[in-house]
Amino acid sequence: MADKAITPEDQRLLVDVHDRIATITLNRPEARNAMTKRMRNDLCAALRAADADDGVDTIILTGADPVFTGGVDLREVAADGVAEIPDGNKRQAEDPAQACRDTAKPLICAVNGTCVTGGLEIALSCDFIVASDQARFADTHAKIGVIAAWGMTALLPRAVGKRMAKEMTASARFVYAEEALRIGLVNHVVPHDDLLAKARDLAADIVAATTPATAATMRIYDNTDGMNFAEAKDIEEEAMRNWTVNTDDMQRRGLGKGS
């Protein structure tokens, strides 16, 4: 069988796995990483593959400079519509923000530049956001005359509070990196050239601490989001009652010995 030809479309999403860390890079810098329908589906598939890979403990999602992404490719939408991929196979374009939220393993978004609209929904759907000092964030859905569909109205107020979320949406103004850190939109801000190193350091810390309980606990955080304390505590207690402690793993890690 002849080798499959590598097309430019095949290179628009790069995946690297090293030291139990999967790094996924949106790689369409000439179009500011605007995501075609195929790119969105490929990203969803890459996230699912990394989540299912026993050789991966955590995932980094980033973009090729100079921006992270603004979400969908509006030129493609204008030409072909929103839902189906224009390849004749009637395949539906998937929701990459939902794929991020479905990922059980810790997912770090390394925002290297402008992150707006659908791109902001994707970032908010990750577990942590590490931002370059060149990063800036905005919700421009209403400004361009559309309503968000990947979770903005649920995710943004949970991150920054309802009043700030309303301000960001109504004004469509940019929130720059330091303000994003101050209002709780991101976890860390670092010099641009240190962005991936910081994300990988965080990922390495996660790898060193990962046990089967890690993904399970992350899922509890997600499943109890918005619940009152009593409801959330009940779910936590139920999860622990149904959990089997791996004593062999604890001994391998030197735990339970008074250290």
Disulfide bonds with the S-S distance in Angstrom:
none
